Amino acid sequence: MTDEERAETERPHADIPATAPSDVLDEAVSAFVEDFAYAWGAAGNPRMEGRVLALLLIVDEPYLSSARIADLLQASAGAVSMSTRALVNLGFLKRHAIPGDRSHYFRTEDDVWGGFLAGERDYVRRINSTLEFGLDVLPEDASRPRTRLTNALRYMTWLVGHHRKMLAEWQEYRDSTLAADASATPSGPTPADALDGEQGS
């Protein structure tokens, strides 16, 4: 057991208020978590990562400690540690720090997939640098390897621009639909307000 995992198991759950719900997911929430994990796994990803992400998406809490995640999912501290680390690296989760608290907390942004798109652009930039290094160390007469790396570099360069455009389009679409939903919400007096007015006259 690592120091991180030991700290999580030894300390009380500081993120659970006195009125917190039970550390057992209800049937509907559990079904969502497992269905999401199945879809996540079908794409070739570890199902445990899908379970962790699904939990953070559906719980009505601003953040959870890794110990609480393990309790709710009935998973080992090691499995949760590996999954949260991978999800942070992918851009799906964010670390949350509490001053003076050594526990590890995690949260999701409200726009989870927008954050993933932004994080994926960083990954593409890193691959770009690696490909450029590969071209620098190859001799000029290594035509086939240079062609492969050059095409890979061209693709990644195109992908960076495409990600930038895609993220901007997504944010525009997200904001326009939020505005449309807000304008569709009735803002006038409700029937109950009108009844109260008649009774008061």
C-alpha positions as semicolon CSV with decimal commas, in nm:
position;residue;x (nm);y (nm);z (nm)
1;M;0,000;0,000;0,000
2;T;0,136;0,341;-0,097
3;D;0,151;0,640;0,141
4;E;-0,128;0,800;-0,062
5;E;-0,356;0,498;-0,025
6;R;-0,269;0,460;0,347
7;A;-0,355;0,824;0,413
8;E;-0,691;0,778;0,244
9;T;-0,783;0,470;0,449
10;E;-0,663;0,601;0,787
11;R;-0,821;0,946;0,794
12;P;-1,196;1,020;0,828
13;H;-1,387;1,122;0,519
14;A;-1,355;1,499;0,550
15;D;-1,576;1,562;0,245
16;I;-1,879;1,385;0,398
17;P;-2,101;1,627;0,594
18;A;-2,298;1,509;0,896
19;T;-2,611;1,482;0,680
20;A;-2,435;1,297;0,397
21;P;-2,619;1,011;0,225
22;S;-2,525;0,651;0,282
23;D;-2,206;0,520;0,126
24;V;-2,420;0,285;-0,082
25;L;-2,540;0,394;-0,425
26;D;-2,910;0,356;-0,489
27;E;-3,020;0,116;-0,760
28;A;-3,078;0,374;-1,033
29;V;-2,746;0,552;-0,980
30;S;-2,561;0,221;-0,964
31;A;-2,724;0,115;-1,292
32;F;-2,611;0,439;-1,457
33;V;-2,254;0,392;-1,332
34;E;-2,234;0,036;-1,464
35;D;-2,399;0,121;-1,799
36;F;-2,160;0,412;-1,848
37;A;-1,865;0,190;-1,758
38;Y;-1,979;-0,072;-2,009
39;A;-1,996;0,191;-2,287
40;W;-1,657;0,329;-2,179
41;G;-1,507;-0,019;-2,187
42;A;-1,661;-0,096;-2,527
43;A;-1,444;0,185;-2,668
44;G;-1,133;0,002;-2,549
45;N;-1,091;0,190;-2,221
46;P;-1,060;0,037;-1,872
47;R;-1,407;-0,009;-1,727
48;M;-1,291;0,107;-1,384
49;E;-1,210;0,448;-1,531
50;G;-1,564;0,460;-1,667
51;R;-1,710;0,377;-1,326
52;V;-1,509;0,653;-1,157
53;L;-1,600;0,912;-1,420
54;A;-1,968;0,812;-1,414
55;L;-1,977;0,849;-1,037
56;L;-1,825;1,198;-1,047
57;L;-2,071;1,295;-1,321
58;I;-2,385;1,187;-1,138
59;V;-2,325;1,263;-0,770
60;D;-2,462;1,596;-0,649
61;E;-2,144;1,689;-0,462
62;P;-1,874;1,937;-0,568
63;Y;-1,590;1,687;-0,518
64;L;-1,513;1,346;-0,370
65;S;-1,210;1,203;-0,198
66;S;-1,050;0,893;-0,344
67;A;-1,150;0,707;-0,026
68;R;-1,515;0,804;-0,075
69;I;-1,499;0,699;-0,439
70;A;-1,364;0,361;-0,332
71;D;-1,643;0,323;-0,075
72;L;-1,921;0,414;-0,316
73;L;-1,790;0,192;-0,594
74;Q;-1,682;-0,087;-0,354
75;A;-1,341;-0,079;-0,523
76;S;-0,985;-0,101;-0,395
77;A;-0,782;0,210;-0,318
78;G;-0,526;0,103;-0,577
79;A;-0,784;0,069;-0,855
80;V;-0,927;0,411;-0,774
81;S;-0,580;0,568;-0,760
82;M;-0,487;0,431;-1,103
83;S;-0,819;0,538;-1,256
84;T;-0,823;0,890;-1,115
85;R;-0,463;0,944;-1,227
86;A;-0,548;0,833;-1,581
87;L;-0,865;1,045;-1,595
88;V;-0,676;1,353;-1,473
89;N;-0,412;1,298;-1,743
90;L;-0,687;1,267;-2,006
91;G;-0,855;1,589;-1,890
92;F;-1,178;1,432;-1,762
93;L;-1,110;1,494;-1,392
94;K;-0,955;1,779;-1,198
95;R;-0,771;1,756;-0,867
96;H;-0,924;1,953;-0,581
97;A;-0,710;2,071;-0,290
98;I;-0,829;2,153;0,061
99;P;-0,574;2,352;0,266
100;G;-0,430;2,143;0,548
101;D;-0,590;1,823;0,419
102;R;-0,359;1,557;0,275
103;S;-0,642;1,353;0,123
104;H;-0,678;1,344;-0,254
105;Y;-0,998;1,498;-0,391
106;F;-1,135;1,497;-0,744
107;R;-1,407;1,677;-0,934
108;T;-1,542;1,714;-1,284
109;E;-1,596;2,037;-1,471
110;D;-1,952;2,120;-1,574
111;D;-1,831;2,084;-1,933
112;V;-1,648;1,754;-1,906
113;W;-1,599;1,683;-2,276
114;G;-1,499;2,040;-2,354
115;G;-1,223;1,998;-2,097
116;F;-1,124;1,670;-2,261
117;L;-1,095;1,842;-2,601
118;A;-0,870;2,110;-2,455
119;G;-0,654;1,847;-2,285
120;E;-0,630;1,639;-2,601
121;R;-0,484;1,937;-2,783
122;D;-0,200;1,942;-2,529
123;Y;-0,136;1,573;-2,598
124;V;-0,122;1,639;-2,973
125;R;0,131;1,918;-2,919
126;R;0,354;1,681;-2,722
127;I;0,337;1,422;-3,001
128;N;0,426;1,699;-3,247
129;S;0,745;1,774;-3,056
130;T;0,838;1,406;-3,048
131;L;0,787;1,367;-3,423
132;E;1,000;1,675;-3,491
133;F;1,276;1,525;-3,278
134;G;1,251;1,200;-3,475
135;L;1,297;1,390;-3,802
136;D;1,600;1,570;-3,660
137;V;1,781;1,248;-3,570
138;L;1,702;1,063;-3,894
139;P;1,960;1,082;-4,172
140;E;1,849;1,263;-4,486
141;D;1,872;0,948;-4,698
142;A;1,627;0,750;-4,474
143;S;1,345;0,828;-4,715
144;R;1,082;0,582;-4,595
145;P;1,107;0,660;-4,221
146;R;1,120;1,033;-4,300
147;T;0,805;1,001;-4,513
148;R;0,622;0,822;-4,232
149;L;0,725;1,076;-3,969
150;T;0,656;1,370;-4,200
151;N;0,304;1,248;-4,273
152;A;0,246;1,187;-3,903
153;L;0,366;1,541;-3,827
154;R;0,140;1,686;-4,097
155;Y;-0,155;1,496;-3,953
156;M;-0,087;1,617;-3,598
157;T;-0,042;1,975;-3,718
158;W;-0,377;1,953;-3,897
159;L;-0,534;1,796;-3,589
160;V;-0,427;2,083;-3,363
161;G;-0,606;2,329;-3,590
162;H;-0,907;2,100;-3,615
163;H;-0,927;2,070;-3,237
164;R;-0,913;2,448;-3,203
165;K;-1,201;2,485;-3,450
166;M;-1,399;2,197;-3,297
167;L;-1,363;2,334;-2,942
168;A;-1,477;2,680;-3,055
169;E;-1,776;2,532;-3,238
170;W;-1,870;2,319;-2,939
171;Q;-1,852;2,617;-2,701
172;E;-2,066;2,825;-2,937
173;Y;-2,323;2,546;-2,961
174;R;-2,320;2,489;-2,584
175;D;-2,372;2,857;-2,506
176;S;-2,647;2,900;-2,766
177;T;-2,845;2,603;-2,635
178;L;-2,803;2,723;-2,276
179;A;-2,937;3,064;-2,380
180;A;-3,229;2,901;-2,563
181;D;-3,315;2,689;-2,262
182;A;-3,302;2,995;-2,035
183;S;-3,531;3,198;-2,264
184;A;-3,779;2,909;-2,277
185;T;-3,816;2,909;-1,899
186;P;-4,135;3,097;-1,798
187;S;-4,052;3,416;-1,610
188;G;-4,403;3,556;-1,557
189;P;-4,636;3,498;-1,261
190;T;-4,745;3,142;-1,199
191;P;-5,109;3,037;-1,152
192;A;-5,038;3,006;-0,780
193;D;-4,915;3,369;-0,774
194;A;-5,233;3,482;-0,945
195;L;-5,451;3,290;-0,696
196;D;-5,263;3,447;-0,405
197;G;-5,329;3,791;-0,554
198;E;-5,703;3,725;-0,586
199;Q;-5,725;3,602;-0,229
200;G;-5,544;3,910;-0,103
201;S;-5,778;4,156;-0,283
